[in-house]
Amino acid sequence: MNRWVLIAVLSGTLLSGAAAAEAAPASGYSQFVQSLDSILAGAIMPVADEQEMVVRSSYLPSGQNAQILVIARNMLGQPVVWGGASPAQGFDCSGLVQYVYRQAGINLPRTADLQFLVGRTVLPAALQAGDLVYFTTYEPGASHVGIYIGGDKFIHTSFSQGIVAIGDMNDAYFVKRYYGAKRVL
């Protein structure tokens, strides 16, 4: 895809309206373009709170996958609240996933165990950005869910941090509790 077309598409998704685009500082725009160059080169891209997300050059998210990633990234830092399902309330894990997917036009059930029943099973080696990853935490079965973003990272509600954050699939806690993955898109 032409670099400028990709910039236009992502800019429209990231910024809400022309006023926001005009208010963005030149340095922010330059950083945005550099990030796109990194994605297109299949390199490592810096993300919020200085964690890194590796985007595999063999799979560049587009369409709904890219939209889901943008929406999920915008939820980083939101408070974690048991039973929460919106930015105004805060989120629990399944509320976050349901909200992000609904913003992209996809309806999912409300709880992690019911969300796990939707979509196609995905092996860990075949994970793609936008897939849902599930863990067994406070009860047997799928009791925690996150949105895979690439590079063995996922966005989820971190009760230990109290915010929506980026988790690492290689963290011993998550390795021990991994339950499975689904592709809804």
DANOR-V575805 format. One record per pair of residues at least 12 apart in sequence whose C-alpha atoms are under 6 Angstrom apart, sorted by the first residue. I is the first residue (numbers start at 1). J is the second residue. D is the distance in whole Angstrom. If there is no record, write none. Layout:
i=I j=J d=D
i=I j=J d=D
This chain:
i=42 j=55 d=6
i=42 j=56 d=6
i=42 j=57 d=4
i=53 j=151 d=5
i=54 j=150 d=6
i=54 j=151 d=4
i=55 j=150 d=6
i=65 j=130 d=5
i=71 j=100 d=6
i=72 j=100 d=6
i=76 j=164 d=5
i=76 j=165 d=5
i=77 j=163 d=5
i=77 j=164 d=5
i=78 j=163 d=5
i=78 j=164 d=5
i=79 j=162 d=6
i=79 j=163 d=4
i=80 j=92 d=6
i=80 j=162 d=5
i=80 j=163 d=5
i=93 j=145 d=6
i=93 j=157 d=5
i=94 j=111 d=5
i=94 j=112 d=5
i=112 j=142 d=6
i=112 j=143 d=6
i=112 j=145 d=6
i=113 j=142 d=5
i=119 j=182 d=6
i=119 j=183 d=5
i=119 j=184 d=4
i=120 j=182 d=5
i=120 j=183 d=5
i=121 j=181 d=6
i=121 j=182 d=5
i=122 j=181 d=5
i=122 j=182 d=5
i=129 j=148 d=5
i=129 j=149 d=4
i=129 j=150 d=5
i=130 j=147 d=6
i=130 j=148 d=5
i=131 j=147 d=6
i=131 j=148 d=5
i=131 j=182 d=6
i=131 j=183 d=5
i=132 j=146 d=6
i=132 j=147 d=5
i=132 j=148 d=6
i=132 j=181 d=5
i=132 j=182 d=5
i=133 j=145 d=6
i=133 j=146 d=5
i=133 j=181 d=4
i=134 j=179 d=5
i=134 j=180 d=5
i=134 j=181 d=6
i=135 j=177 d=5
i=135 j=178 d=4
i=135 j=179 d=5
i=136 j=177 d=5
i=136 j=179 d=6
i=152 j=168 d=6
i=152 j=169 d=5
i=153 j=167 d=6
i=153 j=168 d=5
i=153 j=169 d=6
i=154 j=166 d=5
i=154 j=167 d=5
